[in-house]
């Protein structure tokens, strides 16, 4: 007997909030393994949050903010046990589609130094490094 479990991507519901917060916390913990820190992006007014998974289980999430024609991908996370099967790519492609539908024409995101998986995900979809920001606490 074969069970067909289909991937889904959808706009997040209020009932997804706790799980998305857990994804953000897990991503923050993972990012502590890399050099650098993520920079806050506060100039955006509107937000899009997506979730992805198989069957009825949410296994990934993405959040982005935008104003006018500029958008910023704040967060993409897929649970470790479901990586390498296309959920991250599907989330990013869906987010780019959501941006296009809202008139966003320029997209940016961040990947920490050493986070090759995130950098590779972005580059597969045409987001390339534009600058390197350096800094230090005084």
Secondary structure, DSSP 8 states (H G I E B T S, - for coil): ------EEEEE--GGGHHHHHHHHHHHHHHHTTSSS---------EEEEEEEEETTEEEEEEEEEEETTEEEEEEEEE-GGGTTSSHHHHHHHHHHHHHHHTT--EEEE---TT-HHHHHHHHHTT------------
